[in-house]
Amino acid sequence: MNKKTLLIIFGIFLILKGIISLTGAGSLISQSTANGFALLLLGGTGIYISQRRENVLGRSLVIYGAFLIWSGISALIPTLAFGYEPVWLAAVEIVLGIAGIIFGVKPQPAA
C-alpha cells in the first residue's frame, strides 16, 4: 500500500464517519453537527491532498494519523469525548492513526 492510497482511505473513513454522525444512521455515532461537518471537511481535504505531489503525502499522513489517534483516545475518555462512539470504532481509529504515522515517516520506495 502506498501513501496516496492510505490517505484516500483516511479521507473516505472520515467522510463516512461524518455522514453517519450527521444522519444518525443506526445510532452508531452521536456527535454534534459541527463535528460532523468538520469530519466531512477533513475527509474531503485528505482526498484532495492525496492528489498532490508526493512530498506532502508523508506529512499529511502523520497529521491525519495523529488526529485519528487523538480522536480514538478522546472517545475512550468520557471527560474528553465530544459525543458517543463505540469502543471498537475508537480502536479502529487508533490503529489507522498508528498506521498513518508509520507510513508517513517511512520513505516511499522508488518506482
C-alpha positions as CSV (number, residue, x, y, z in Angstrom):
1,M,0.0,0.0,0.0
2,N,1.4,3.4,-0.8
3,K,0.9,6.8,0.9
4,K,-1.6,8.0,-1.6
5,T,-3.9,5.0,-1.2
6,L,-3.7,5.3,2.6
7,L,-4.6,9.0,2.6
8,I,-7.6,8.2,0.3
9,I,-8.7,5.5,2.8
10,F,-8.4,8.1,5.6
11,G,-10.5,10.5,3.6
12,I,-13.2,8.0,2.9
13,F,-13.2,6.8,6.5
14,L,-13.7,10.4,7.8
15,I,-16.4,11.2,5.2
16,L,-18.3,8.1,6.2
17,K,-18.0,8.9,9.9
18,G,-19.2,12.4,9.2
19,I,-22.2,11.3,7.2
20,I,-23.1,8.7,9.8
21,S,-22.7,11.4,12.5
22,L,-24.9,13.9,10.7
23,T,-27.6,11.4,9.7
24,G,-27.7,9.5,12.9
25,A,-27.8,6.2,10.9
26,G,-28.4,3.4,13.3
27,S,-27.3,5.5,16.4
28,L,-23.7,4.3,15.8
29,I,-22.2,7.7,16.3
30,S,-23.7,10.5,18.3
31,Q,-21.8,13.8,17.8
32,S,-22.6,17.5,17.3
33,T,-23.5,18.8,13.9
34,A,-20.3,20.9,13.8
35,N,-18.2,17.9,14.5
36,G,-19.9,16.0,11.6
37,F,-19.2,18.8,9.2
38,A,-15.6,19.0,10.4
39,L,-15.2,15.3,9.7
40,L,-16.6,15.8,6.2
41,L,-14.2,18.7,5.6
42,L,-11.2,16.7,6.9
43,G,-12.1,13.7,4.8
44,G,-12.5,15.8,1.6
45,T,-9.3,17.6,2.3
46,G,-7.5,14.3,2.7
47,I,-8.7,13.1,-0.6
48,Y,-7.7,16.4,-2.2
49,I,-4.3,16.3,-0.7
50,S,-3.8,12.7,-1.9
51,Q,-3.9,14.0,-5.5
52,R,-0.9,16.4,-4.8
53,R,2.8,15.9,-5.2
54,E,4.5,13.0,-3.4
55,N,6.4,15.2,-0.9
56,V,3.3,16.4,1.0
57,L,1.8,12.9,1.4
58,G,4.1,11.8,4.3
59,R,3.5,14.9,6.4
60,S,-0.2,14.7,5.7
61,L,-0.3,11.1,6.8
62,V,1.4,11.9,10.1
63,I,-1.0,14.8,10.7
64,Y,-4.1,12.7,9.9
65,G,-2.6,9.8,11.9
66,A,-2.1,12.0,15.0
67,F,-5.7,13.3,14.6
68,L,-7.1,9.8,14.4
69,I,-5.2,8.6,17.4
70,W,-6.4,11.7,19.4
71,S,-9.9,11.1,18.2
72,G,-9.8,7.5,19.2
73,I,-8.3,8.1,22.6
74,S,-10.7,11.0,23.4
75,A,-13.6,8.8,22.5
76,L,-12.5,6.3,25.2
77,I,-12.1,9.0,27.9
78,P,-15.6,10.2,28.9
79,T,-14.4,13.7,30.0
80,L,-12.8,14.4,26.6
81,A,-15.5,12.8,24.4
82,F,-17.4,15.1,22.0
83,G,-20.2,12.5,21.8
84,Y,-20.8,8.8,21.7
85,E,-18.7,6.4,19.7
86,P,-18.4,2.6,20.2
87,V,-15.2,1.3,21.7
88,W,-14.4,-0.8,18.6
89,L,-14.6,2.3,16.3
90,A,-12.3,4.2,18.7
91,A,-9.9,1.2,18.4
92,V,-10.1,1.3,14.6
93,E,-9.3,5.0,14.7
94,I,-6.2,4.4,16.9
95,V,-5.0,1.6,14.6
96,L,-5.5,3.6,11.5
97,G,-3.7,6.6,13.1
98,I,-0.7,4.4,14.1
99,A,-0.6,3.0,10.5
100,G,-0.7,6.6,9.1
101,I,2.2,7.7,11.2
102,I,4.3,4.7,10.3
103,F,3.6,5.1,6.6
104,G,4.0,8.8,6.9
105,V,7.6,8.7,8.2
106,K,8.6,5.7,6.1
107,P,10.4,6.7,2.9
108,Q,8.4,5.9,-0.3
109,P,10.2,3.3,-2.4
110,A,11.5,4.4,-5.7
111,A,9.2,3.4,-8.6
